[in-house]
Amino acid sequence: MTAMSIRKDKITVHAVAGLLVRDGKMLVAERPEGKPYSGFWEFPGGKVENNEAGDEAIRRELHEELGIEVIKAEHWFEHLYAYPDKTVFLELWLVTDFAGEPVSRENQVLRWASFDEILHLKLLEGNLAIMSHIKSLFD
């Protein structure tokens, strides 16, 4: 985990995100209207529930959000990011095998995009900060 001072008056959220790669492109989702940070793009995933391990959370979240069954995922790295209203502790999981075709189950727009295309999207700041780690997959 990256060392960072966290203000005590902020909420800390533990979340997981899945990096799904196909044909040199990654799956990203646009946050729908009515959700915080709507219109921003992110990697699919969500909050870790109480007493839930990261591997359980990524499987549950990607099933709920995309309708896929994660067969194999590896914990890739962790990142701590402070937004103005909360701090997010994000676990990024590299999903190397899954069953089913990802579909939008939460009214989000899905898009397979190249690394360069993602850099031109309106990414959530916490996701933008991890792009340097992701770049190593495409070098």
Secondary structure, 3 states (H helix, E strand, C coil): CCCCCCCCCCEEEEEEEEEEEECCEEEEEECCCCCCCCCCEECCEEECCCCCCHHHHHHHHHHHHHCCEEEEEEEEEEEEEECCCEEEEEEEEEEEEEECCCCCCCCCEEEEECHHHHHCCCECHHHHCCHHHHHCCCC
